[in-house]
Amino acid sequence: CYKVDLKTFDDSRYRSLGGTLAPVLETIRQLHARGLWVEVLTLLVPGWNDSEAELRSIARFVASVRPEIPWHVTAFHKNYQMTEPANTTAADLIRAAEIGASEGLQFVYAGNLPGRVGDWENTRCPGCRRTLVERTGYFIRRNEVTGEGNCPGCGRTIPGIWAAGRR
């Protein structure tokens, strides 16, 4: 399993962090091409990487690799030496998650504001929209994915690692 932080879709901003965008994008492509489970995370920083255009670009890229790749948008919190900008709000995360879904991503999650982002903490079947995994933060309240990794409502295979050795 791999979690890849896709911090921005702007190469100049990546350079300000000491890296470049292209290798991050290629890493996501190659992990998927090798059949490894990959999830993408974007820390949403107000005024830095949260424009609609940038979020759409990120979502389109992830969907172009595979629409089933989970995309997690998480909230920035002021801390220690980084006390600007303002904290990311639940509304900001919900907006980003809605953009991801509108671009075709099937598994978008708004994280680290437990209980404040509605259904965006849960896993829903892309076929019948049944809630399969209900969460509050890291706490799983209900898991209805079958042992074979399917939706019990419509039978659709739900990508993920649901049992040892299954993707």
Residue pairs with C-beta under 8 A, 6 or more apart in sequence:
1 36
1 37
1 38
1 39
1 161
2 31
2 36
2 37
2 38
2 39
3 38
3 39
3 40
3 41
4 24
4 27
4 28
4 31
4 38
4 39
4 40
4 41
5 24
5 40
5 41
5 42
5 43
6 24
6 25
6 28
6 40
6 41
6 42
6 58
6 61
6 62
7 13
7 14
7 17
7 24
7 42
7 43
7 49
8 14
8 21
8 48
8 49
8 54
9 21
9 49
9 54
9 57
9 58
9 61
10 21
10 49
10 54
11 20
11 21
11 22
13 48
13 49
14 20
14 21
14 24
25 61
28 38
28 40
28 61
28 62
28 65
28 69
29 65
31 38
32 38
32 65
32 66
32 69
35 167
37 160
37 161
37 167
38 69
39 69
39 70
39 71
39 72
40 58
40 62
40 69
40 70
40 71
40 72
41 71
41 72
41 73
41 74
42 49
42 55
42 58
42 71
42 72
42 73
42 74
42 96
43 49
43 74
43 75
43 76
44 50
44 73
44 74
44 75
44 76
44 88
44 92
44 93
44 96
45 76
45 85
45 88
46 76
46 85
46 86
46 87
46 88
46 92
47 85
48 85
49 55
50 88
50 92
50 96
52 99
55 73
55 95
55 96
55 99
55 100
56 99
56 103
58 71
58 100
59 71
59 99
59 100
59 102
59 103
59 104
59 105
59 108
60 103
60 104
62 69
62 71
62 100
62 105
63 69
63 103
63 104
63 105
67 104
67 105
67 106
68 106
68 107
68 126
68 159
69 105
69 107
70 107
70 108
70 109
71 100
71 105
71 107
71 108
71 109
72 108
72 109
72 110
72 111
73 93
73 96
73 97
73 100
73 108
73 109
73 110
73 111
74 88
74 93
74 110
74 111
74 112
75 87
75 88
75 89
75 90
75 92
75 93
75 111
75 112
75 113
76 85
76 87
76 88
77 87
77 88
77 112
78 84
78 86
78 87
88 113
90 110
90 113
90 116
90 117
93 110
93 111
93 113
93 117
93 120
94 110
94 117
94 118
94 120
96 110
97 108
97 109
97 110
97 117
97 120
100 108
101 108
106 126
107 123
107 126
107 159
108 120
109 120
109 121
110 117
110 120
110 121
111 117
111 121
112 137
114 121
114 136
114 137
114 138
114 139
115 121
115 136
115 137
119 131
121 134
121 135
121 136
121 137
122 131
122 132
122 133
122 134
122 135
123 131
123 132
123 133
123 135
123 145
123 158
123 160
124 130
124 131
124 132
125 132
125 151
125 153
125 154
125 156
125 158
126 156
127 151
127 153
127 154
127 156
128 151
128 153
128 154
128 156
130 144
130 151
130 152
130 153
130 154
131 142
131 144
132 143
132 144
132 145
132 151
132 158
133 140
133 142
133 143
133 144
133 145
134 140
134 141
134 142
134 143
135 141
144 151
144 152
145 151
145 152
145 158
145 160
145 162
146 152
147 162
147 163
148 166
149 157
149 158
149 159
149 160
149 162
149 163
149 166
150 156
150 157
150 158
151 158
159 167
160 167
161 167
